[in-house]
Amino acid sequence: MTRSHTFPRGALLFACAALLAACASTPKNEPPPAPSAPPSASTKYYKDDGPGESPPANLDAIPDAVPRLEPLNRFANRPYTVLGKDYVPATSLRPYKERGVASWYGRKFHGQKTSNGETYDMYAMTAAHPTLPLPSYARVTNVATGRSVVVRVNDRGPFLHDRIIDLSYAAAHRIGTAAKGSGEVIVEAIIPGEGTLIAATPLPPVVATAPQRTVETPQAAAVSTESSGGFSVQLGAFQNNVNAQNFLAHVQGQLATAQVEPRVREAGGLYRVYVGPYPDRDEAKKVADRLTSAFGFATAVAPH
């Protein structure tokens, strides 16, 4: 009878121990740990860019920006190009009014530098605009609700989706557009000391016998108080002639294509930039509508 070959008991135990040691030293092929979840944010805010975990307790009581005369930034108002589009910022304070969609920006940029070198604070009443001078001030009104806020413009943007202004979170919260991410607004420039310039101050009639007067400015431009009847289309009203002449110089090139000639006259204690006069109100209204449609000017029609 043939004997079968078997391992001694001690050898078998040694082999098992070696096998277990080898298994213990072999790396286990385990899946990598799951990435940690991002900080929680309310999904009711645009792209989860909400107010953060600890917004100010007095968010609803944050006051409007207070317009004041400030020197314009030497570098932030130069022409620039973004995404293949050229922008030419204004280099002086002047009337501006536009209706369009406002967006807002928050935590992603909070604490970063704005275009004029300041630190962005999403809880301050500020805004970014492609071409308004930096710094400057504007009133932003929610078309749907009529709620408005005064902001200090200290940054550039937005540059996508035909937005006309980017509000801070606090400003968007104030007018009720933060939760949706955007909303239709009216943006009106504010020149400190002159209120919100919407070119809607009525032109008072001037007595026909009033003497003609010429006022010389550093630009050697004339200002008239003459009246020839009819109706004028007002483009802007200023408390001093220098600002009026600056605005006149800015719009002359634009309006040349519209075959109208803007002028400045003093009436009612203001220096008014206007075109006309026209023989009747309907004719003046047609010109006003054409200028608003072509150039975005806010206009007012009144007796000349």
HUSULZI-V401218 format. One record per pair of residues at least 24 apart in sequence whose C-alpha atoms are under 10 Angstrom apart, sorted by the first residue. I is the first residue (numbers start at 1). GAP is how many residues later the second one is. D is the distance in whole Angstrom. If there is no record, write none. Layout:
BEGIN
I&GAP&D, I&GAP&D
END
This chain:
BEGIN
42&137&10, 43&136&9, 44&134&9, 44&135&6, 44&136&7, 44&137&9, 45&132&10, 45&133&7, 45&134&5, 45&135&6, 45&136&7, 46&57&9, 46&58&9, 46&59&9, 46&60&10, 46&131&10, 46&132&8, 46&133&6, 46&134&6, 46&135&5, 46&136&8, 47&133&10, 47&134&8, 48&58&10, 48&59&10, 48&131&10, 48&133&10, 49&55&9, 49&56&8, 49&57&6, 49&58&6, 49&59&7, 49&120&9, 49&129&9, 49&130&10, 49&132&9, 50&55&9, 50&56&7, 50&57&7, 50&58&10, 50&119&8, 50&128&8, 50&129&8, 50&131&10, 51&55&7, 51&56&7, 51&71&8, 51&72&9, 51&118&7, 51&119&9, 51&122&9, 51&127&9, 52&54&9, 52&55&7, 55&67&10, 55&68&8, 55&115&10, 56&67&8, 56&114&10, 59&64&8, 59&65&10, 59&110&10, 59&111&7, 59&112&10, 59&114&8, 59&115&8, 60&110&8, 60&111&10, 60&113&8, 60&114&7, 61&109&10, 61&113&9, 62&61&8, 62&62&8, 62&63&8, 62&108&8, 62&109&9, 62&112&9, 63&61&9, 63&62&8, 63&86&9, 63&87&9, 63&88&10, 63&107&10, 63&108&10, 63&111&10, 64&60&9, 64&61&6, 64&62&9, 64&75&9, 64&84&9, 64&85&6, 64&86&5, 64&87&6, 64&88&9, 64&106&10, 64&107&8, 64&110&9, 65&59&8, 65&60&6, 65&61&8, 65&72&8, 65&73&9, 65&74&10, 65&84&8, 65&85&5, 65&86&5, 65&87&6, 65&88&10, 65&106&10, 66&59&10, 66&71&8, 66&84&7, 66&85&8, 66&86&8, 66&126&9, 67&69&8, 67&70&6, 67&71&9, 67&83&8, 67&84&8, 67&85&8, 67&123&7, 67&124&7, 67&125&5, 67&126&8, 67&128&9, 68&68&9, 68&69&8, 68&84&10, 68&122&10, 68&123&8, 68&124&5, 68&125&8, 69&24&10, 69&66&9, 69&67&8, 69&68&10, 69&122&8, 69&123&6, 69&124&8, 70&64&9, 70&65&7, 70&66&8, 70&122&9, 71&63&9, 71&64&8, 71&65&9, 72&44&9, 72&61&7, 72&62&6, 72&63&6, 72&64&8, 73&42&10, 73&43&6, 73&44&9, 73&60&8, 73&61&6, 73&62&7, 73&81&10, 74&42&9, 74&60&9, 75&40&9, 75&41&8, 75&42&10, 75&59&9, 76&38&10, 76&39&6, 76&40&5, 76&41&9, 76&55&10, 76&57&8, 76&58&6, 76&59&9, 76&78&9, 76&79&8, 76&80&9, 77&38&9, 77&39&9, 77&53&10, 77&54&8, 77&55&8, 77&56&6, 77&57&6, 77&58&9, 77&79&10, 78&53&10, 78&55&10, 79&52&9, 80&50&10, 80&51&10, 82&48&10, 82&75&9, 82&77&7, 82&78&10, 83&76&8, 83&77&9, 85&74&9, 87&43&7, 87&44&7, 88&42&8, 88&43&6, 88&44&9, 88&45&10, 89&40&9, 89&41&7, 89&42&4, 89&43&6, 89&44&6, 89&45&9, 89&67&10, 90&40&10, 90&41&6, 90&42&6, 90&43&5, 90&44&9, 90&160&9, 91&40&9, 91&41&8, 91&42&6, 91&43&9, 92&40&9, 92&41&7, 92&42&9, 92&44&9, 92&151&9, 92&154&8, 92&155&8, 92&158&10, 93&39&8, 93&40&7, 93&41&10, 93&42&10, 93&43&7, 93&44&9, 93&96&8, 93&97&8, 93&98&6, 93&99&9, 93&150&8, 93&153&9, 93&154&9, 94&38&9, 94&39&9, 94&95&7, 94&96&8, 94&97&7, 94&103&8, 94&142&8, 94&143&10, 94&144&9, 94&149&8, 94&150&9, 94&152&8, 94&153&6, 94&154&10, 94&156&9, 95&93&8, 95&94&6, 95&95&8, 95&96&8, 95&101&8, 95&102&5, 95&103&7, 95&104&7, 95&140&8, 95&141&6, 95&142&8, 95&143&9, 95&149&10, 95&152&8, 95&202&9, 95&203&8, 96&36&9, 96&42&9, 96&91&8, 96&92&6, 96&93&5, 96&94&8, 96&95&10, 96&100&9, 96&101&7, 96&102&7, 96&103&9, 96&139&10, 96&140&9, 96&200&8, 96&201&7, 96&202&7, 97&41&9, 97&42&10, 97&43&10, 97&89&7, 97&90&6, 97&91&4, 97&92&6, 97&93&10, 97&99&9, 97&100&8, 97&101&6, 97&102&9, 97&195&10, 97&199&7, 97&200&7, 97&201&6, 97&202&10, 98&42&10, 98&66&8, 98&67&10, 98&87&8, 98&88&6, 98&89&5, 98&90&7, 98&91&9, 98&100&10, 98&194&10, 98&198&7, 98&199&8, 98&200&8, 99&41&10, 99&42&9, 99&43&10, 99&44&9, 99&65&8, 99&85&7, 99&86&6, 99&87&4, 99&88&6, 99&89&9, 99&197&9, 100&43&9, 100&62&8, 100&63&7, 100&64&6, 100&65&8, 100&83&8, 100&84&5, 100&85&6, 100&86&7, 100&87&8, 101&41&10, 101&42&10, 101&60&9, 101&61&7, 101&62&5, 101&63&6, 101&64&7, 101&65&9, 101&81&7, 101&82&5, 101&83&4, 101&84&6, 101&85&8, 101&86&10, 102&25&10, 102&27&10, 102&38&9, 102&39&10, 102&40&9, 102&56&9, 102&60&9, 102&61&6, 102&62&6, 102&63&5, 102&64&6, 102&65&7, 102&70&9, 102&75&8, 102&76&10, 102&79&8, 102&80&5, 102&81&5, 102&82&6, 102&83&6, 102&84&9, 102&85&9, 103&24&10, 103&25&10, 103&54&10, 103&55&8, 103&57&10, 103&58&10, 103&60&7, 103&61&8, 103&62&6, 103&63&5, 103&64&6, 103&65&9, 103&66&9, 103&69&8, 103&74&8, 103&75&8, 103&77&9, 103&78&6, 103&79&4, 103&80&7, 103&81&9, 103&82&10, 104&24&9, 104&54&9, 104&59&10, 104&61&8, 104&62&5, 104&63&4, 104&64&6, 104&65&6, 104&66&9, 104&67&8, 104&68&6, 104&69&9, 104&73&8, 104&74&7, 104&76&10, 104&77&7, 104&78&7, 104&79&10, 105&53&9, 105&61&7, 105&62&6, 105&63&6, 105&64&6, 105&65&10, 105&67&9, 105&73&9, 105&76&9, 106&60&10, 106&61&9, 106&62&6, 106&63&6, 106&64&9, 106&72&10, 107&61&10, 107&62&9, 109&59&10, 110&58&9, 110&59&10, 113&42&9, 114&40&7, 114&41&5, 114&42&8, 115&39&7, 115&40&5, 115&41&6, 115&42&9, 116&37&10, 116&38&6, 116&39&6, 116&40&9, 117&37&9, 117&38&9, 118&36&8, 118&37&9, 119&35&10, 119&36&10, 120&34&9, 120&35&9, 120&48&9, 121&47&8, 121&48&9, 121&49&9, 122&45&9, 122&46&5, 122&47&5, 122&48&6, 122&49&9, 122&50&10, 123&45&7, 123&46&6, 123&47&5, 123&48&8, 123&49&10, 123&50&10, 124&27&9, 124&28&9, 124&43&10, 124&44&7, 124&45&8, 124&46&6, 124&47&7, 125&24&8, 125&25&7, 125&26&5, 125&27&6, 125&28&9, 125&42&8, 125&43&6, 125&44&8, 125&45&6, 125&46&5, 125&47&9, 125&49&9, 126&24&8, 126&25&5, 126&26&5, 126&27&6, 126&28&7, 126&29&8, 126&40&9, 126&41&6, 126&42&6, 126&43&9, 126&44&8, 126&45&7, 126&46&10, 127&24&6, 127&25&6, 127&26&5, 127&27&6, 127&28&7, 127&29&8, 127&30&9, 127&31&10, 127&38&7, 127&39&6, 127&40&4, 127&41&6, 127&42&9, 127&43&10, 127&44&8, 127&45&10, 128&24&9, 128&25&6, 128&26&6, 128&27&4, 128&28&5, 128&29&5, 128&30&7, 128&36&9, 128&37&6, 128&38&5, 128&39&6, 128&40&8, 129&24&7, 129&25&8, 129&26&6, 129&27&5, 129&28&5, 129&29&6, 129&30&9, 129&34&9, 129&35&7, 129&36&5, 129&37&6, 129&38&9, 130&25&8, 130&26&5, 130&27&5, 130&28&7, 130&29&7, 130&33&10, 130&34&8, 130&35&7, 130&36&9, 131&24&10, 131&25&8, 131&26&9, 131&33&10, 131&34&10, 132&24&9, 132&33&10, 132&57&8, 133&56&10, 136&53&8, 136&54&8, 136&55&8, 136&56&9, 137&51&9, 137&52&6, 137&53&5, 137&54&7, 137&55&8, 137&59&9, 138&48&10, 138&49&6, 138&50&5, 138&51&4, 138&52&5, 138&53&8, 138&57&10, 138&58&8, 138&59&9, 139&46&10, 139&47&8, 139&48&6, 139&49&5, 139&50&6, 139&51&7, 139&57&7, 139&58&10, 140&25&9, 140&27&9, 140&31&9, 140&32&9, 140&35&8, 140&44&10, 140&45&6, 140&46&6, 140&47&5, 140&48&7, 140&49&9, 141&34&7, 141&42&10, 141&43&8, 141&44&5, 141&45&5, 141&46&7, 141&47&9, 142&30&9, 142&32&10, 142&33&6, 142&34&8, 142&35&8, 142&41&7, 142&42&6, 142&43&5, 142&44&7, 142&45&9, 143&32&10, 143&40&8, 143&41&6, 143&42&5, 143&43&7, 144&31&10, 144&32&9, 144&33&10, 144&39&8, 144&40&7, 144&41&8, 145&30&8, 145&31&8, 145&39&10, 145&40&10, 146&29&8, 146&30&10, 146&39&9, 146&40&10, 147&27&8, 147&28&5, 147&29&8, 147&38&10, 148&24&10, 148&26&7, 148&27&6, 148&28&9, 148&37&9, 148&38&9, 148&39&10, 149&24&10, 149&25&7, 149&26&7, 149&38&10, 150&37&10, 150&38&9, 150&39&10, 150&40&9, 150&46&10, 151&38&10, 151&39&10, 152&38&10, 153&36&10, 188&110&10, 191&47&9, 193&45&10, 193&46&8, 194&43&9, 194&44&7, 194&45&7, 194&46&10, 195&43&10, 197&38&10, 197&39&7, 197&40&7, 197&41&9, 197&101&9, 198&37&8, 198&38&7, 198&39&9, 198&99&9, 198&100&6, 198&101&8, 198&102&9, 199&34&10, 199&35&6, 199&36&5, 199&37&4, 199&38&6, 199&39&9, 199&73&9, 199&74&9, 199&75&10, 199&98&8, 199&99&6, 199&100&5, 199&101&6, 199&102&10, 200&33&10, 200&34&8, 200&35&8, 200&36&8, 200&37&8, 200&98&7, 200&99&6, 200&100&5, 200&101&8, 200&102&10, 201&33&8, 201&34&10, 201&35&8, 201&36&7, 201&69&10, 201&71&9, 201&98&9, 201&99&7, 201&100&9, 201&101&9, 202&32&8, 202&35&10, 202&66&9, 202&98&7, 202&99&7, 202&100&6, 202&101&9, 203&28&9, 203&29&8, 203&30&9, 203&31&8, 203&34&9, 203&64&7, 203&65&8, 203&67&10, 203&69&8, 203&71&10, 203&97&8, 203&98&8, 203&99&5, 203&100&6, 203&101&7, 204&63&7, 204&64&6, 204&98&7, 204&99&7, 204&100&7, 205&24&8, 205&25&10, 205&26&9, 205&62&8, 205&63&9, 205&97&8, 205&98&6, 205&99&6, 206&60&10, 206&61&7, 206&62&8, 206&97&9, 206&98&7, 207&97&10, 208&96&10, 213&52&9, 213&53&9, 214&51&9, 214&52&10, 215&26&9, 215&50&10, 215&51&10, 216&25&9, 217&24&7, 217&25&7, 217&28&8, 218&24&8, 218&27&9, 219&26&8, 219&27&9, 219&30&10, 220&25&9, 221&24&7, 221&27&10, 221&42&10, 221&43&9, 222&41&9, 222&42&7, 222&43&8, 223&40&8, 223&41&5, 223&42&5, 223&43&6, 223&44&10, 223&48&8, 223&49&9, 223&50&10, 224&39&9, 224&40&7, 224&41&4, 224&42&6, 224&43&9, 224&47&9, 224&48&10, 225&39&9, 225&40&6, 225&41&5, 225&42&6, 225&43&10, 225&46&10, 226&39&8, 226&40&9, 226&41&9, 226&78&9, 227&38&10, 227&40&10, 227&50&9, 227&76&9, 227&77&6, 228&49&8, 228&50&10, 228&51&10, 228&75&10, 228&76&7, 229&48&7, 229&49&8, 229&50&8, 229&51&9, 229&74&7, 229&75&5, 230&46&8, 230&47&6, 230&48&5, 230&49&5, 230&50&6, 230&51&7, 230&53&10, 230&54&9, 230&72&9, 230&73&6, 230&74&6, 231&44&9, 231&45&7, 231&46&5, 231&47&5, 231&48&6, 231&49&6, 231&50&6, 231&51&9, 231&52&8, 231&53&6, 231&54&9, 231&70&7, 231&71&6, 231&72&4, 231&73&5, 232&41&10, 232&42&6, 232&43&6, 232&44&5, 232&45&5, 232&46&6, 232&47&9, 232&48&9, 232&49&8, 232&51&10, 232&52&6, 232&53&9, 232&55&10, 232&56&9, 232&67&10, 232&68&8, 232&69&6, 232&70&6, 232&71&6, 232&72&5, 233&29&9, 233&39&10, 233&40&9, 233&41&5, 233&42&5, 233&43&6, 233&44&7, 233&45&9, 233&48&9, 233&50&10, 233&51&6, 233&52&8, 233&53&10, 233&54&7, 233&55&6, 233&56&10, 233&58&9, 233&65&10, 233&66&6, 233&67&6, 233&68&5, 233&69&7, 233&70&9, 233&71&9, 234&28&9, 234&29&10, 234&30&10, 234&38&7, 234&39&6, 234&40&4, 234&41&7, 234&42&9, 234&50&10, 234&54&8, 234&63&10, 234&64&9, 234&65&6, 234&66&5, 234&67&6, 234&68&8, 234&70&10, 235&27&9, 235&28&10, 235&29&10, 235&37&8, 235&38&5, 235&39&5, 235&40&8, 235&53&9, 235&56&9, 235&57&10, 235&62&7, 235&63&7, 235&64&5, 235&65&7, 235&66&9, 236&28&9, 236&34&10, 236&35&8, 236&36&6, 236&37&5, 236&38&7, 236&61&9, 236&62&8, 236&63&8, 236&64&9, 237&27&9, 237&28&10, 237&29&9, 237&30&10, 237&32&10, 237&33&6, 237&34&6, 237&35&4, 237&36&6, 237&37&9, 238&28&9, 238&31&9, 238&32&6, 238&33&5, 238&34&6, 238&35&8, 239&27&10, 239&30&7, 239&31&5, 239&32&6, 239&33&9, 240&26&10, 240&29&9, 240&30&7, 240&31&6, 240&32&10, 241&24&9, 241&25&9, 241&29&8, 241&30&6, 241&31&9, 241&32&10, 242&29&9, 243&28&9, 244&26&9, 244&27&6, 244&28&7, 244&29&7, 245&26&9, 245&27&10, 245&28&8, 247&26&8, 248&24&10, 248&25&7, 248&26&9, 251&44&10, 251&46&10, 254&40&10, 254&41&8, 255&36&8, 255&39&10, 255&40&8, 258&29&9, 258&32&9, 258&33&8, 258&36&9, 258&37&10, 260&27&9, 260&31&10, 267&37&9, 274&25&9, 274&26&9, 274&27&9, 274&30&10, 275&26&10, 276&28&8, 277&24&10, 277&25&10, 277&26&8, 277&27&6, 278&25&9, 278&26&9, 279&24&10, 279&25&10
END
